[in-house]
């Protein structure tokens, strides 16, 4: 019985690990992409938690919070198309890096 319980939980644990890796890659790319243009960008790290909106997905999932709108400088940046494009570029680069890793490991 214990082996079957471990087997049942394995896909969830794999998704959790994959989600954490995806989050780290996207976070790193966001910081790199935005840091090239904006000096005040800080890496606050990728956080883990039981986020309701991504909790029961069958695939690796992340929630990207790209700015604090209540922060004056970040709120103003979000009005800029260039800033939003840099955000999108960072997220896309992180996803591509994740998929490349999945292909190399044979997971994709």
Secondary structure as GFF3:
##gff-version 3
##sequence-region A 1 108
A	DSSP	alpha_helix	2	35	.	.	.	ID=ss1
A	DSSP	three_ten_helix	52	54	.	.	.	ID=ss2
A	DSSP	alpha_helix	72	77	.	.	.	ID=ss3
A	DSSP	alpha_helix	81	105	.	.	.	ID=ss4
###
